[in-house]
Amino acid sequence: MKMYTSLLIVLTLFLNARGSGEQDFVDLFNGKDLDGWVVKNGTAPFTVQDEMIVGTYVQGTPNTFLCTEKNYGDFILTFEAKFGKGNSGVMFRGQSNPEYMDGRVHGYQMEMDPSPRAWTAGIFDEARRKWLYPMEYNQEAKSAFKLGEWNEYRIEAIGNSLRTWVNGVQMADLVDDVDAEGFIGLQVHSIRGAEMEGEQVIFKNIKICTTNLDIHKTPENKEITQVSFLTNELSEREKEEGWKLLWDGKTTTGWRGAKLDQFPEKGWIIENGMLQVEQADGAESGNGGDIVTIEEFENFILEADFRITEGANSGIKYFVDPELNKGTGSAIGCEYQILDDANHPDAKMGRDENRTLASLYDLIPADARRYNPDLRKKRSNGYDWNRARIIVNGDDVEHYLNGILVVKYNRSGQQWKDIVAASKYAKWPNFGEARKGHILLQDHGDEVHFKNIKLKTL
């Protein structure tokens, strides 16, 4: 009798939990009208048809968003959507503040992308920082999305963790702490050509869960890349994976002048979580001088966020040997170029644009189209923050700009020697072939800011 009673209790608890779970997801859309929703930013029409929300593309309007009147903080959002030629997306924790660009809608957006690059479910920072998680971070998942068909979407925004799914496949894993709450917004993107007039994006079965999130959230998938924008702080997963901060955001610990035994007394400022090169006369290593890590590194993934000013020049060097160049100028090593391509003359020097932003300086130009013809040459955020990523695995090296591969090379063999022989580094024997070296941030006499400098040893 006791056994049957125990089984009955367990079954009752299971059914209650299951019923409670179903009730935790509530409709955001009543299927009849747009009560509880408001249009912002543009004038493209949203209508209700057959218990679905239909957005129609029209000319002469900026991006239009159908937004919930209510704000949401931590939640799980699920819905189905279908679209064809028109770009769309769903804002989450969306913002529309009068003091920011006259109330323009901005913030986190889960992309819905009809283009060949297939970045659907990547995370974009609308009207602000731009791409935070382009789908180049998780290329294998791109095939989960089916253009022109109904797709099932899921967004989990819980604390600093922002994750997306399409048809049950996890797409993005972002850690960010800029917005803790905001509205949900369905987008009809602006259009330019008449051929897009009348195209539609359709949403249905829009549900949100704000309770019992620990029960409903999806277990962590460590098979896909996590991207973190926490300021000078590692995410829990980064700590588990062996990442470490190369700069703590507050002190000079771990760094020294490239030609000094200590950190430079001038030319560098630490302020508001940023490491800043002071504006000087634009000379190479002519003010405070370059700084290098005290430690040397061999195989690694290096990430650093940088922000340039107009006309600025700087760089991140690796495999640096400070003893090579005892004279004036910068220490010698392979350089990830940091440059204002539009306003610095160095962009037009060298060969085939090999001195432009994210290039292997004076050796190999940055161009994402070599590795994915569906992408533009490079995607820069201009004078806002950009992210450099350098991967060194033996002789194989890669440069990324804002999550997109732009340079890939092997630093061994005759081809590498030929590239070096045609560059300014030809006078340095065996340039770029060192097994390990220091990481360097360059003082080129222009104001440049750095933060989030971190490294994972491979």
Buried (B, 14 or more C-beta within 10 A) or exposed (E): EEEEEEEEEEEEEEEEEEEEBEEBBEEBBEEEEBEEBEBBBBEBBBEBEEEBBBBBBBEEBBBBBBBBEEBBEBBBBBBBBBBBBBBBBBBBBBBBEEEBEEEBBBBBBBBBBBEEBBBBBBBBBBBBBBBBBBBBBBEEBBEBBEBEEEBBBBBBBBEBBBBBBBBEBBBBBBBBEBBEBBBBBBBBBBBEEEEBEEBBBBBBBBBBBBBBBEEBBEEBEEEBEBBBBEBBBBBEBBEEEEBEBBBBBEEBEBBBBBBBEEBBEEBBBBEEBBBBBBBBEBEBBBBBBBBBBEEBBBBBBBBBBBBBBEBBBBBBBBBBBBEBBEEEEBBBBBBBBBBBBEEBEBBEEBEEBBBBBBBBBBBBBBBBEBBBEEBEBBBBBEEEBBBBBBBBEEBEBBBBBBBBBBBBBEBEEEEBBEBBEEBEBEEBEEBBBBEBBBBBBBBBBBBBBBBBBBBBEE
